[in-house]
Amino acid sequence: MALKPLHDRVLVKRTESEEKTSGGLIIPESAKEKPAEGEIVAVGEGLRKDNGELIEMAVKVGDKVLFGKWNGQEITVDGEEMLMMKESDIMGILS
């Protein structure tokens, strides 16, 4: 199933969280926090101004982004957990 976000929404796949601490301790699954960064999988066309002019998206497919811990709606696409969120929920692009 292909999913194309509408307007200023983006589809984000979270990056995997660390399995170990810097000291070498293994983190159990129940204690892991969901990472607040991920990769853009799909983007909408952007918002339109009142006059119909398109405001292009600042992010593109493949960008690694940082977002708020509680932002986005969790959805499942082709058996994978992803987040659908507005572009404004993204705090920055990681380089």
N, C-alpha and C positions, 0 to 999 in steps of 0.2 A: 504494500500500500504506500503510495506516495502522498505526502502531506505538504501542502503549500500554505504557509501562514498568510493571513490577510492583514492588510493595512501596515501598521508599524510593529507587528509581532514577529518574534524570532523563535526558532526551535533550537534548543541547546541540549547537547549531550554532556552530562557531568564528567569531569575527569575522575579517574580512580583515586581513592584516598590511600594514604600511606599505610602499609601493613606493619611497619615497625617505627619506633621512635628513633631519634638521633642517637640515643644510648643503646639501641639494639633490642629494646623490649618489644615483644609482639603485641599488637593492639587487637583485642577480641572484637568480633563483629558487632557485638552489642554496645561497645564503648566508642565506636567510630562515629565521628561527626560527618555529616554529608558535606562534601567540598563545595565551596562557593565560587568555583571556577569551572569552566567548561569550554566546549568548542561549538561554534555556530554550525548547525546542520542545514538549516533552511531559513530564508528571510522573506518577508512580505515586500510589496512594492514601495511602501512608505505611505505617509499621510498625505492628504490633499488639503490645501488652503481653501478658504471660502470661495476664491475665484477659480478653483479647479486645478491650480498649479500643483504639481507633485513635489513633495519634500522628500528627497532621496534619503535612504538609510545610511547611517554612518558606519555600520558593520556589514560584513559580507561573509559568505560561506567560507569556513576554514579559519576564521578569526578565533583566537583564544581570548576569552573574556572573563571578567570578574563581576559577580553580581551579589546582591544581598542574600543573606542566609535563608530568609523566608520568602523571597521573590519567586514568582512563577507558579504555574499550575502543573503538577506532575501528570504526565500522560504516558501511555504505552503505545509505541509505534513499532510494528513488526517484532513484537516481543521484547523490545528494549525500552527501559525507563528513560524518559526525556522530560524536559521542562519547556513549556510554552510561556513566553513572557513578552511584555512590551519592551521596545528598544530603550525606553526611559528607565527601565529597571536595571539596565547594565551600567555598572560604575566605570568601567574602563576596558580597554583592549590591551592584553598582555603581549609583550614583544619577546 
